[in-house]
Amino acid sequence: MATPVRVVLVDDHEIVRQGLKAMLARHAGEARVVGEAATVAEALSVVETFGPDVVLTDLRLGAASGLDLVRHLLSRCPGTRVVVLTVYDDEQYVYQALRAGAAGYLLKRVGGAELVRHLAEVVAGQVVIDPTLAGRLAASAARLHHGEFWPGAHLGLSQRESEVLALIVAGLSNRAIAARLTVGEETVKSHASSVYRKLGVGDRTAAVATAIREGIYQ
């Protein structure tokens, strides 16, 4: 029998980590959880201690980014393969994860058998992308090749983040943006925070100034 893939789980929600452990426990001959962490700092320590084959990390780790974890891990533990496991089915996040050095991008609706198969593929040196995103990635790549992408894509903004930034530039409040996009106000705040981080700014005023200076919106 082949040696099980040794996995470290990184997610700031304990219920998610417990669920993943229970899922992988049903495939103990193929994958084994050797550690878990809720923060970037904990993850670095756990990975350095246990030396797993694969790290499964969420895209959002509280106030931190899973993409930052990918970069830190590849710098400090270059032999480790990192796969993003998230609820965000936005193709721009996939591009960002791959640029950061991730070996895969999977959605949390993945089944146990499928997840184990992807883990084995990653260990074998493959890059894995959730099948539901494959067609959209191909279409996005084609649009990008022809210059038909959304404003701010070249700065790493997702399509929804671009929409939020446009409404911020237009002067709408978070509540008004939420109503316009038919989402919750907390969702808008999350997108706005991500926009600020990607633009390297700290507030709305600076985001608007940067958007105009960079020619994202006139």
C-alpha positions, 0 to 999 in steps of 0.5 A: 500500500502506498504511503498516505499523503501527510496533510496539514489543515489551515483554517480559522474555523475549527468546525471546518478543520474538524469536518475535513479531518472527519472526511479524510479519516474515511480515506486513512489509507490514502491521506492522513492529517498530521497537524492543523492551524488557525493562523499564519504563525501557527501554520508556519510552526506546524509545517516546520514541525511535521513537514507535511506533503501538502498544506490545505489552506483557506483563502481567508485566515481571519485578518490575514491572507492565505496567499501570504501563507503560501508565499511564506511557506514556499520561502521557508519550506520550499518542498511543501505543496500548498493547495488553497481550499476555499468557498470563493469561486472567483477565477481571479483568486485562482490566478492570484493563488497560482501566481503566489505559488500554490499547487492547486485551488479547490472549492470546499464543496469537494467530496472526500474521494475527489479531495484525496485524488487531488492530494495524490495528484499534487504530490505527484507534481500536478497542479489541480484546479476545481473542475467547476472553475476550469471552463471559466478560467479558460474563458477569462484567459481568453478575455485577458489575452484580448484585453477584455477584462474588468477594470483593476484586473491588472492590480489583482482585483477580482470582478466583484472587487472591481464593481465595489471599487467603482461604486466607492469611487461613485461615492456610495456608502457600504449600505448603498453598495450592498443594496445595489449588488444585492449582497450583505453589508458585511460582504461589501466591507470584506470586499472593500478591505480586500480592495484596500489591501490590494491597492496598498491603501488604508481607507476609501479616500486613498482607494479613490485617489489610487483608482483615479491615478492608476486610470482604473476609473475616470 
